[in-house]
Amino acid sequence: MFRSIVFGLLFYLTTALFVVLGFPFFFTPRSWSMAALKVHARTELWLLKHIVGLDFEVRGLDKLPEPPFLVASKHQSAWETFALIPLFHDPALLMKRELFWIPFHGWFSHKFGMIPVDRDKGPAALRNMLRHAKDRIAKGREIIIFPEGTRRPPGAPPAYRTGIVLLYNALDVPCVPIALNSGVFWPRRTWRRKPGTVVVEILDPLPPGLPKAEFMSRLRETIETASARLLADANAESRNR
């Protein structure tokens, strides 16, 4: 627990330093800002490894198609909100609109070209989300979405939302499913971080143009089957420590 608290304090301290020292990136090309964002993610991953003993492994990078494409990732912890960023060339993350209102954090999110999602505003908000998403795809970027909308505990029943289907139909690009087991090592609502290895598995892309029901069924089955396997592996690793 002591190591977890040390990491937590350093996480917030280094993030604040990146924001303050990175202020000039407001006035540089966006690609420079994205490069700094990736450095921040790698810094936090380094701190996790050397303070907590939590490393990570990425499988299936060779399965990634050429951008642009849609990424649908399992969401179990805050870990993937920053750790997935360096895996892609120029990713745009779907984020709750309220996060864009946070000073500095929200301003930089605008600078990075992240996509706001306002789930309480109905059809108008969906149209706005799709407009932003189409713009990012037209620029050759990858769009990362967590299809369940919020973090789910490891092993919890899946709760996929319709937003992923709307994006898939509108964008006409491949969708790359991602399974992971981060929730075992970075649980929700606690400072405790556990040593071990988070595994991120990039799965076979789903081609564009699938019928809605088939797409959702294949996406859910692909992600959940792989995530269950990774969860079992992570639990076995924890028991052996």
QUIDAZI-V291116 format. One record per helix or strand of 3 or more residues. SS is the DSSP state (H for helix, E for strand). FROM is the first residue (numbers start at 1). TO is the last residue. If there is no record, write none. Layout:
# QUIDAZI-V291116
SS | FROM | TO
SS | FROM | TO
This chain:
# QUIDAZI-V291116
H | 2 | 27
H | 30 | 52
E | 54 | 59
H | 61 | 63
E | 69 | 73
H | 79 | 83
H | 85 | 87
E | 91 | 96
H | 97 | 101
H | 105 | 112
E | 115 | 117
H | 123 | 138
E | 142 | 145
H | 163 | 171
E | 175 | 180
H | 182 | 185
E | 196 | 202
H | 212 | 240
